[in-house]
Amino acid sequence: MRILVTGGAGFIGSNFIHFLLVTRPEVEVTNLDKLTYAGNLGNLAAIAGDPRYRFVHADISDAPAWNGLFDRGLDAVVHFAAETHVDRSIEDASPFINTNVVGTRCLLEAARRCPRLRFIHISTDEVYGSAPANASFDESSLLDPRSPYAASKAAAEHFVTAYANTFGISTVVLRCTNNYGPFQFPEKLIPLIIANALDDQPIPVYGDGMQERDWLFVEDYCQAIALALDKSEPGRVYNVSSGSPQPNLNTVRAILRHLGKPESLIQFVKDRAGHDRRYALDSSKIRRELGWAPSVGFDQGIQRTVEWYRQNQTWLKHARSGEYQNFYDRQYNRR
């Protein structure tokens, strides 16, 4: 089975490539990645020499640079590549439009040439906007994106659905809650907390810290994606979540407990513009139709994540300093 993974040098993409190569001996994976600030080939160093793995350095919005990949008999595309950081989208939305919308459309155009191709689009719970108290969105809920990032992901979804309806592409859309685990870039909440706490630095918490997020360990999401790849009917949309939203402040405190660090490191800062108060998804559809269920509880997942960052502090240091980019700039002659 030949699978093209876009954004495979990022957090979830690199975990998914590891998952595929470990669980599927027959698979061949091509990783198409632009290597933005969040793309780190160090995430894939352990499998770089695997003959079933290939890396292609290109921007998904630059179709001539990678169009030929679709002439090699691809069986599936798993599309992770995206700009994802909300704060960056508030500062400048243009990269989000270019990658998340234009890039997705370029991939869909290429997919039209492959009639048996399965196209898995990785979306986000943020397309729904903020969830009411004591309620969860299901797949029929209206999309109400509240940030430029979320709007770009909602627009990408509409293109996926439109191309499926117009051209018959076999698509599946997965809307997932916040992931955490190894290889996550340290601008995101959980690795930022861990990194700052390890250095005894202040931990910034937006507003009152009571924004609720439903955290899912990345390996559980990889399982869900693989099930969608194998078993889903074309045109399906699935929510993927643990079903246990909790305030960000609880997450911060849990990490501090695992690290044996004081809560005095917490520093409340001004809330960001358009900050959704609560994300919560009903994932009963994927559990019912594909038999998926999370296997890693939050406390276990946090412990595993904390230990990974403890044991990989060189990776963390290079991610925070940008040294990883200098290395790959030289390797791929990007300067």
TAPENOR-V842068 format. One record per residue. PHI is phi in whole degrees, 0 to 359 (* if undefined). PSI is psi in radians with two decimals (none if undefined). D_LAST is the distance of its C-alpha to the last C-alpha in Angstrom with 1 decimal. Layout:
# TAPENOR-V842068
phi:PHI psi:PSI d_last:D_LAST
phi:PHI psi:PSI d_last:D_LAST
This chain:
# TAPENOR-V842068
phi:* psi:2.22 d_last:34.9
phi:256 psi:2.10 d_last:31.4
phi:238 psi:2.28 d_last:29.6
phi:263 psi:2.12 d_last:26.3
phi:251 psi:2.09 d_last:25.1
phi:267 psi:2.48 d_last:22.6
phi:69 psi:0.55 d_last:20.8
phi:285 psi:-0.12 d_last:21.7
phi:268 psi:-0.02 d_last:19.2
phi:274 psi:-2.98 d_last:21.0
phi:296 psi:-1.17 d_last:24.3
phi:288 psi:-0.67 d_last:27.0
phi:301 psi:-0.77 d_last:25.1
phi:291 psi:-0.66 d_last:24.2
phi:298 psi:-0.66 d_last:27.9
phi:292 psi:-0.67 d_last:29.1
phi:297 psi:-0.78 d_last:27.3
phi:303 psi:-0.78 d_last:28.8
phi:300 psi:-0.81 d_last:32.1
phi:298 psi:-0.84 d_last:32.1
phi:291 psi:-0.46 d_last:31.4
phi:280 psi:-0.69 d_last:34.1
phi:264 psi:-0.27 d_last:36.7
phi:228 psi:1.60 d_last:36.3
phi:297 psi:-0.35 d_last:36.3
phi:270 psi:-0.06 d_last:36.3
phi:276 psi:2.57 d_last:33.2
phi:241 psi:2.22 d_last:29.9
phi:243 psi:2.23 d_last:27.0
phi:252 psi:2.21 d_last:23.8
phi:257 psi:1.97 d_last:21.3
phi:256 psi:1.99 d_last:19.3
phi:214 psi:2.43 d_last:16.8
phi:283 psi:-0.36 d_last:14.0
phi:59 psi:1.05 d_last:13.0
phi:287 psi:-2.99 d_last:13.7
phi:303 psi:-0.52 d_last:14.7
phi:268 psi:-0.05 d_last:17.8
phi:266 psi:2.11 d_last:16.4
phi:227 psi:1.88 d_last:16.6
phi:291 psi:-0.23 d_last:16.9
phi:300 psi:-0.43 d_last:18.9
phi:299 psi:-0.42 d_last:21.6
phi:244 psi:0.25 d_last:22.0
phi:302 psi:-0.59 d_last:21.7
phi:292 psi:-0.39 d_last:25.5
phi:241 psi:0.19 d_last:25.5
phi:300 psi:-0.52 d_last:22.2
phi:267 psi:0.06 d_last:24.5
phi:291 psi:2.19 d_last:27.1
phi:295 psi:-0.24 d_last:27.8
phi:273 psi:-0.03 d_last:28.6
phi:242 psi:2.43 d_last:25.1
phi:220 psi:2.42 d_last:22.0
phi:249 psi:2.34 d_last:18.6
phi:236 psi:2.12 d_last:17.0
phi:269 psi:1.88 d_last:13.7
phi:195 psi:2.80 d_last:14.5
phi:268 psi:2.27 d_last:15.9
phi:296 psi:-0.38 d_last:19.7
phi:276 psi:-0.05 d_last:20.2
phi:253 psi:1.33 d_last:18.4
phi:303 psi:-0.71 d_last:21.4
phi:301 psi:-0.41 d_last:20.7
phi:286 psi:-0.37 d_last:17.7
phi:224 psi:0.04 d_last:20.2
phi:306 psi:-0.60 d_last:23.7
phi:296 psi:-0.34 d_last:24.7
phi:299 psi:-0.49 d_last:24.8
phi:278 psi:-0.06 d_last:28.0
phi:265 psi:0.05 d_last:29.6
phi:263 psi:0.23 d_last:29.7
phi:77 psi:0.81 d_last:32.7
phi:294 psi:2.50 d_last:31.4
phi:263 psi:-0.49 d_last:34.1
phi:203 psi:2.65 d_last:32.4
phi:241 psi:2.26 d_last:29.4
phi:246 psi:1.94 d_last:29.1
phi:258 psi:1.64 d_last:27.0
phi:267 psi:-0.50 d_last:25.6
phi:307 psi:2.13 d_last:22.3
phi:190 psi:2.64 d_last:22.8
phi:279 psi:2.29 d_last:22.0
phi:232 psi:-0.15 d_last:24.9
phi:271 psi:2.06 d_last:25.2
phi:301 psi:-0.80 d_last:28.1
phi:302 psi:-0.71 d_last:27.4
phi:294 psi:-0.60 d_last:24.0
phi:291 psi:-0.51 d_last:25.8
phi:289 psi:-0.63 d_last:28.3
phi:289 psi:-0.70 d_last:25.8
phi:200 psi:1.93 d_last:24.0
phi:277 psi:-0.23 d_last:25.3
phi:300 psi:-0.74 d_last:23.1
phi:297 psi:-0.50 d_last:20.4
phi:289 psi:-0.67 d_last:23.5
phi:292 psi:-0.75 d_last:25.0
phi:295 psi:-0.83 d_last:22.0
phi:279 psi:-0.92 d_last:21.4
phi:286 psi:-0.57 d_last:24.9
phi:258 psi:-1.04 d_last:27.0
phi:296 psi:-0.77 d_last:25.1
phi:298 psi:-0.72 d_last:23.2
phi:297 psi:-0.74 d_last:26.6
phi:297 psi:-0.67 d_last:28.3
phi:298 psi:-0.75 d_last:25.8
phi:296 psi:-0.70 d_last:26.5
phi:295 psi:-0.66 d_last:30.2
phi:299 psi:-0.76 d_last:30.2
phi:294 psi:-0.66 d_last:28.9
phi:296 psi:-0.41 d_last:31.4
phi:300 psi:-0.42 d_last:34.2
phi:278 psi:-0.09 d_last:33.9
phi:238 psi:1.57 d_last:34.8
phi:297 psi:-0.42 d_last:38.3
phi:259 psi:0.16 d_last:38.7
phi:287 psi:2.44 d_last:35.4
phi:259 psi:2.25 d_last:35.6
phi:245 psi:1.89 d_last:33.2
phi:261 psi:2.03 d_last:33.0
phi:258 psi:2.13 d_last:31.6
phi:269 psi:1.92 d_last:30.7
phi:252 psi:-2.65 d_last:32.0
phi:209 psi:2.69 d_last:33.3
phi:293 psi:-0.30 d_last:36.6
phi:291 psi:-0.22 d_last:35.3
phi:294 psi:-0.38 d_last:36.2
phi:278 psi:-0.32 d_last:39.8
phi:81 psi:-2.82 d_last:39.5
phi:278 psi:2.31 d_last:41.6
phi:276 psi:2.47 d_last:44.5
phi:297 psi:2.76 d_last:48.0
phi:300 psi:2.40 d_last:49.6
phi:61 psi:0.47 d_last:51.1
phi:223 psi:2.71 d_last:49.7
phi:230 psi:2.49 d_last:46.9
phi:283 psi:2.44 d_last:45.3
phi:251 psi:-3.14 d_last:45.9
phi:293 psi:-0.28 d_last:44.2
phi:269 psi:-0.08 d_last:46.6
phi:294 psi:2.59 d_last:45.8
phi:292 psi:2.54 d_last:44.4
phi:277 psi:2.30 d_last:40.7
phi:218 psi:1.15 d_last:40.4
phi:296 psi:2.48 d_last:36.7
phi:244 psi:-0.06 d_last:36.6
phi:227 psi:2.80 d_last:32.9
phi:303 psi:-0.65 d_last:30.2
phi:301 psi:-0.91 d_last:28.6
phi:298 psi:-0.66 d_last:31.9
phi:296 psi:-0.69 d_last:32.6
phi:293 psi:-0.63 d_last:29.4
phi:289 psi:-0.64 d_last:30.5
phi:295 psi:-0.72 d_last:34.0
phi:297 psi:-0.73 d_last:32.9
phi:300 psi:-0.75 d_last:30.9
phi:302 psi:-0.74 d_last:34.1
phi:297 psi:-0.65 d_last:36.1
phi:295 psi:-0.73 d_last:33.9
phi:300 psi:-0.83 d_last:34.3
phi:296 psi:-0.72 d_last:38.1
phi:296 psi:-0.74 d_last:38.3
phi:291 psi:-0.59 d_last:36.6
phi:296 psi:-0.79 d_last:38.9
phi:289 psi:-0.67 d_last:41.9
phi:278 psi:-0.72 d_last:41.1
phi:246 psi:-0.02 d_last:39.6
phi:77 psi:0.35 d_last:40.9
phi:293 psi:2.42 d_last:37.7
phi:277 psi:1.74 d_last:38.6
phi:245 psi:2.66 d_last:36.9
phi:223 psi:2.34 d_last:37.4
phi:249 psi:2.26 d_last:36.2
phi:245 psi:2.11 d_last:36.0
phi:253 psi:1.96 d_last:36.2
phi:245 psi:2.67 d_last:35.8
phi:283 psi:-3.13 d_last:36.4
phi:300 psi:2.24 d_last:34.0
phi:265 psi:2.75 d_last:32.7
phi:210 psi:2.80 d_last:32.1
phi:146 psi:-2.88 d_last:31.4
phi:298 psi:2.62 d_last:28.8
phi:74 psi:0.21 d_last:25.1
phi:280 psi:2.32 d_last:25.5
phi:297 psi:2.36 d_last:22.8
phi:284 psi:0.34 d_last:24.6
phi:272 psi:-0.28 d_last:24.7
phi:281 psi:2.79 d_last:27.5
phi:303 psi:-0.97 d_last:31.1
phi:294 psi:-0.85 d_last:32.1
phi:293 psi:-0.50 d_last:29.1
phi:295 psi:-0.76 d_last:29.0
phi:300 psi:-0.83 d_last:32.7
phi:298 psi:-0.83 d_last:32.3
phi:298 psi:-0.82 d_last:29.4
phi:295 psi:-0.72 d_last:31.3
phi:294 psi:-0.70 d_last:34.6
phi:300 psi:-0.57 d_last:33.4
phi:264 psi:0.11 d_last:32.4
phi:57 psi:0.67 d_last:35.6
phi:259 psi:2.73 d_last:33.7
phi:301 psi:2.54 d_last:35.1
phi:251 psi:1.91 d_last:34.7
phi:286 psi:2.30 d_last:34.4
phi:234 psi:2.12 d_last:36.7
phi:294 psi:2.39 d_last:36.9
phi:57 psi:-2.26 d_last:40.4
phi:265 psi:-0.01 d_last:43.2
phi:76 psi:0.14 d_last:41.2
phi:263 psi:0.22 d_last:43.6
phi:295 psi:2.29 d_last:41.2
phi:264 psi:2.35 d_last:41.8
phi:228 psi:2.59 d_last:39.3
phi:252 psi:1.68 d_last:40.1
phi:277 psi:2.37 d_last:37.9
phi:234 psi:2.25 d_last:37.3
phi:293 psi:2.39 d_last:36.0
phi:299 psi:-0.56 d_last:33.0
phi:297 psi:-0.61 d_last:34.8
phi:294 psi:-0.64 d_last:37.6
phi:292 psi:-0.69 d_last:35.3
phi:302 psi:-0.70 d_last:33.9
phi:299 psi:-0.75 d_last:37.6
phi:296 psi:-0.73 d_last:38.2
phi:296 psi:-0.75 d_last:35.3
phi:297 psi:-0.69 d_last:36.5
phi:296 psi:-0.72 d_last:40.1
phi:297 psi:-0.68 d_last:39.0
phi:298 psi:-0.70 d_last:37.2
phi:272 psi:-0.66 d_last:40.4
phi:241 psi:-0.28 d_last:43.3
phi:288 psi:2.52 d_last:42.6
phi:287 psi:2.56 d_last:44.3
phi:302 psi:2.52 d_last:42.1
phi:87 psi:0.01 d_last:41.7
phi:284 psi:2.61 d_last:42.2
phi:239 psi:2.29 d_last:40.7
phi:232 psi:2.35 d_last:40.9
phi:277 psi:2.49 d_last:40.7
phi:230 psi:2.08 d_last:39.6
phi:202 psi:2.81 d_last:40.7
phi:279 psi:-0.40 d_last:42.5
phi:82 psi:0.35 d_last:45.1
phi:225 psi:1.24 d_last:45.3
phi:297 psi:2.56 d_last:43.7
phi:210 psi:2.71 d_last:43.8
phi:296 psi:2.57 d_last:42.9
phi:303 psi:-0.62 d_last:39.6
phi:298 psi:-0.62 d_last:41.6
phi:296 psi:-0.68 d_last:43.2
phi:296 psi:-0.78 d_last:39.9
phi:301 psi:-0.82 d_last:38.8
phi:296 psi:-0.65 d_last:42.2
phi:297 psi:-0.72 d_last:42.0
phi:293 psi:-0.74 d_last:38.7
phi:299 psi:-0.66 d_last:40.2
phi:296 psi:-0.79 d_last:43.3
phi:297 psi:-0.57 d_last:41.3
phi:270 psi:-0.14 d_last:39.5
phi:68 psi:0.61 d_last:42.6
phi:251 psi:2.67 d_last:41.2
phi:281 psi:2.63 d_last:43.3
phi:290 psi:-0.19 d_last:43.2
phi:296 psi:-0.24 d_last:43.1
phi:289 psi:-0.34 d_last:39.3
phi:292 psi:2.28 d_last:39.5
phi:231 psi:1.93 d_last:38.6
phi:285 psi:2.32 d_last:39.6
phi:234 psi:2.89 d_last:37.3
phi:303 psi:2.36 d_last:37.8
phi:294 psi:2.64 d_last:37.5
phi:276 psi:2.79 d_last:34.6
phi:295 psi:2.43 d_last:35.5
phi:65 psi:0.45 d_last:36.6
phi:285 psi:2.01 d_last:36.7
phi:295 psi:2.38 d_last:38.7
phi:283 psi:-0.62 d_last:41.6
phi:208 psi:2.33 d_last:42.1
phi:243 psi:2.31 d_last:40.6
phi:204 psi:2.22 d_last:43.0
phi:240 psi:2.50 d_last:43.1
phi:269 psi:1.97 d_last:46.0
phi:255 psi:0.41 d_last:44.7
phi:295 psi:-0.47 d_last:48.1
phi:294 psi:-0.85 d_last:47.1
phi:290 psi:-0.54 d_last:44.5
phi:293 psi:-0.71 d_last:46.9
phi:286 psi:-0.82 d_last:49.8
phi:277 psi:-0.62 d_last:48.2
phi:248 psi:-0.10 d_last:45.7
phi:74 psi:0.40 d_last:47.2
phi:276 psi:2.56 d_last:44.3
phi:203 psi:2.50 d_last:44.8
phi:294 psi:2.54 d_last:42.7
phi:245 psi:-0.20 d_last:43.5
phi:248 psi:1.98 d_last:41.8
phi:290 psi:2.84 d_last:43.5
phi:298 psi:-0.80 d_last:41.8
phi:295 psi:-0.73 d_last:43.0
phi:296 psi:-0.76 d_last:42.2
phi:296 psi:-0.71 d_last:38.7
phi:295 psi:-0.73 d_last:38.0
phi:299 psi:-0.78 d_last:39.3
phi:296 psi:-0.68 d_last:37.0
phi:292 psi:-0.79 d_last:34.0
phi:301 psi:-0.78 d_last:34.8
phi:294 psi:-0.64 d_last:35.3
phi:298 psi:-0.81 d_last:32.0
phi:292 psi:-0.61 d_last:30.1
phi:299 psi:-0.74 d_last:32.4
phi:276 psi:-0.14 d_last:31.6
phi:233 psi:0.83 d_last:27.9
phi:288 psi:-0.38 d_last:27.2
phi:293 psi:-0.78 d_last:24.2
phi:303 psi:-0.82 d_last:22.6
phi:297 psi:-0.77 d_last:23.8
phi:300 psi:-0.81 d_last:22.6
phi:294 psi:-0.64 d_last:19.0
phi:295 psi:-0.70 d_last:19.2
phi:285 psi:-0.59 d_last:20.6
phi:272 psi:-0.35 d_last:18.4
phi:89 psi:0.07 d_last:15.0
phi:300 psi:-0.58 d_last:14.5
phi:300 psi:-0.60 d_last:14.3
phi:291 psi:-0.69 d_last:11.0
phi:300 psi:-0.71 d_last:9.5
phi:297 psi:-0.81 d_last:11.2
phi:281 psi:-0.41 d_last:10.0
phi:301 psi:-0.77 d_last:6.3
phi:291 psi:-0.74 d_last:7.3
phi:295 psi:-0.66 d_last:9.9
phi:252 psi:0.24 d_last:8.5
phi:53 psi:0.82 d_last:5.5
phi:276 psi:-0.06 d_last:3.8
phi:240 psi:none d_last:0.0
